[in-house]
């Protein structure tokens, strides 16, 4: 889901391609760049405008028509963009907390499951919640994403994987204190589960096919515990990006600090600084072909197609902070 991760940051594939072309100085002007990327000029201009808007480039000289923007160093631009997205997600988390408090008050007043408006259903009681989760998972067709923190839940991920449904999960690091849970996750990972670990997962969440989201109880599911089922498009549009942001910053299970060795971190920092292949080779004291091979291996280890994706992933996880 690399493309989804970049979209979460506010940029897409077209902007990424244009930005990397600017970094490599592959074109002499806007028309040349449009031909190089095989894009209509209008679409390229829109992508360049978005790069300027998000801080990835400085505006071109207005005195020279067709002049290209000047690319900013990737590391600084990525940090600015990520901080902006984090601020937006903090606001969404606050909205989520208010929604949860309103639902808890509703359950306290009426004691029965009922709709609370705006496409939100309140489900009360352990058995009712378990049945609702089972029904949502049975209806899943493409993908289920999960955020889990104490008290931990145990959805039947194995059955989803057996049906070919993709599953991604972010587990709060506290969950690794249970060896049995860790072994079970490792076994499911071998069957296709993509699981990552984060230090402070902000909420419990289960989203099915990006169309309906369930927020499990924040406390142990007793007789009065309540879950929220969110089907409204606007609300789901806030919750799914929340998952993607946590997913992007999380570490693969067993990956520690991402599994990057010292030389890989040095190379990643050089890429993030915007250096070209020849300059990187000089800094590393190797031939340019050797530097390019190392860059290719680094991108592969980060599951990234391009340098921009590698920089976005590393910066969002804090690997470039030093």
N, C-alpha and C positions, 0 to 999 in steps of 0.2 A: 504493500500500500504506500509506496514511496510518493507517488503523485498526490495521494490524499494528504500526506504529511506536509508537502509544500503548499497545498491549497490552504491547509490550516494556518500557515504562516502568512497567507494573503497573496501568494504568488503562484503562478502556474507554469506549465511546461514552456510556453512561448516566452515568458519573461526570463525564465532560466536560460534558454538558448541564446536570447539576445544579450543577456548579461555576460555569459561566458565568452561570446564573440567579442564584446567590448573589452573584456579583460585580456584577450589574446590579440587584440588589435588586428582582427581579420578582415576589416573592411575600411575603405577610405571615406565613405559617406553613407547616408541613410539609404539611398537607392542601391548602392553596392551591397549593403548589409541585407536589404530585403531580398535581393537576388540570391545571396549566399544562403539565407535561411529558407528560401522558397516560400516567402510570405507576401501577401498583398501589402502595399505600402501603408495603407490605413491601419491594418492590424499591427504592423511593426511599430508605427507611431504610437498606438495605444499602449503597446507593451513597454516602449521606452518611457512613456509618460508615467506608467505605473512604477517603473524602476526609480525614476526621479522622486515620485511621491513617497515611496517607501524608503528612501535614503540609500539606494544602491547605486545611484549615479547623481552627478551634478548637472544642472541644465546646460545645454549647449550654448555656444556663443550666438546670440540673436543676430549679430552682424553678418554671420555666415550661414546662408540658407542651406539646408541639407546636412549641416554639421552634426556629428553624433555627440550624445552626452558623454561626460567623463566618468568612467566607473570608479566607485569608491572601493576601498579595501574590503574584502568579504567579511573578515572577522568583525570589524566595527559595525558594518551595516547589518549583519546578522544579529548581533547583540541588541542593537536598537530595535529591530523588527520584533525580536522575541520578547523584549521587555514590554513593547507596546501590546503584543498579544496577551502576555501574562496579565497586564492591567485589565484588559477586557475580560479575561477569564475570571479574575478575582471578582469583578462585578457580577458575572454570571453565577459564580459560586454563592455570592451573597443573595442573589435572587432565588437560588435553589434552597438556601437555608430558610428564607422567608416562606417559601412554598411549603417546606416541611413543617415549619412551625404552625402555619395556617391549617394544614391537614391534621396535625396532632390536636389542635384546639377543636377542630370539627369532630374528631373521634371522641374527644372528651365530652363534648356537648351532646352528641347523639348516640355514640356507642355502636353504630351500625355502618356497614359499608355503604357509601353513597357517592354520587358525583359531586365534585366541588367546583364545576365550571371550568371553562378554558381548556376542555379536553383532558381533564385530570380526574382519575377515578381513585378513590380511597378504598383499600382492601384491608380489613381488620381481622386479626387472629392468625395463629400459626398455620392452621390447616387451610384456611382460605388463601393465605399468601402462597403456600406451597402448591396448591392447586392452580393458582394463577400463573406462577412461574412455569409449572409443567405445561400448561396450555400454550404459553408464549413460545417456549422452546420447541414444542411439537409443531408449531406453525412456522418456525424459522425455515427459510429457503436458501439464503445466501451466506449471511454472516451474523455472528453473535459476538458482541464485545462486552467485556466485564471489567469493572473496577471493584476490588474487594479489599476490605479492611475489617478489623475486629468490630463486632463478632463475625467471623468468617462464615460464608455460605458454601454449599457444595452442590451446584447444579450438575446435571448429568452430561458433562462435556463429552464423555466417550461416545454416547449415543449420537450426539450431533456430528462428531467427526466421522462416525461410521456411515452417516447419511450423506457425507460430502459437504457439510456446512462448515465454513471457515470459522475458527474461533480464535479471538485474541483476548488476552487477559492481563491486567496489571494487578499484582498482588502487593499489599503493603509488606514492607520488610519484616514486620513482626510475625508474619505468617511462616517465615523460614525457621522459626524457633521450634516448630513441630517437625521432627524428622520424617514422620509418616506422610505428612502433607507434601514435604519436599520430594520424597520418593515418588509419590503419586503424580505430582506435576511433571517430574522428569519422565515418567512412563508415558504420560499423555503427550508430552512434547515429542516423544519418539513416534507418536501416531499422528502428529500434525498440529497439535496445539502450539500457538505462538504465545509465549508467556514472558513477561518482564516484571521487574521488581522496582519499587520506588520507596523512598524513605518516608513519605507522608502522603498517602493517597487521600485526596480531599473528600471523597464521598463514596458510598456504595452505589453501584449502577449496573444495570443489565439492559443492553439495547439490542433489539432484534431487527435486522434488515434495514437499519437506519430509519425506521418508520414508527416504532413504538418503544418506549423506555420504561423500565420498572426500577424504582428506587426502593430497595429493601429497607427494613427497619434499621434505625440507628442503634437500637439496643437489642438484646436477645428477644427473639420472637415469642413473646408470651401471649396470653389471651387478649390483651389490649394493644398489642403491637400493631402498627399500621405500615403498609407499603403504599407507594403512589405509582399508579400506572399512567404514564403521560403519552397521549396520542396526538396532541395538538402539534401541528407542524412548526409553529414558532418556538414552542418550548423544546421540542426535540432538536431544533436547529441550534439551541444553546447547549444541550447536554452532549450531543455527539462530538462537537468540537472540544468540549471539556475532556472527553475521553482521549481524543487524538492528541491534545496537548500533554496530558499526563503520560500517554504512551510514548511520545517522542522523547520526553525527558527521562524515561525509565531505562533501566539497564537489563539486557537479556538475562534470563535466569542462569546463574553460574558464570556470568560474564564479569563479575567484580566491577572494575572501573572501565569496563568496555573491552578488556583484553588487549589494549594497545600497549606495545612495548615502547621504550624510550625513543628509538629511531623512528618509529611510526608517528609518535607524537610530534617529534621535530619536523618530520615531513608534512604532517597535517598543519602545523603552525605556519610553515612556509607557504603552503597552498592558501591558507586563510589570509595571509598577508598580501595575496594577489601576485606573487612572484611567478614569472613564466618559467618554462621548463629549463631553459638555458641558465637562468639565474639560480634556480634550485640546484641544478647539477654543480654549479660552481660552489655554492654554499656547502654542499655535501661532499665535494671533492671527488665526484664521479663523472663518468661520461654521460651525456644527455640521454642516450638510449637506456642506460642503466637507471637514470632517474625516472624516465617514463615507465619502465617496467615496475619500479617500486610504487609509482603513483597508481598504476593499474591494479597492483596487488592490494594496495591500501583501499581503493574504492571497492574492490571485491569483498574485503574483510568487513567493510561498513555496509555492505548490501546497497551500494549507491551506484547509479549509472554515470553520474557526472561529479565534477569537483564541487559544484554548487550544492548538490545534495549532501555530499560528504561534509562540507562545511556547516550546512544547516543542522545536520544531525549531531555533529560533534559540539557545535556551539550551544545548542539547546540543552545538551547534557552537561554542560559546564566543563568540557574537556579542554577548552581553550582559555579558561579564565586566568591561568597562570602565565 
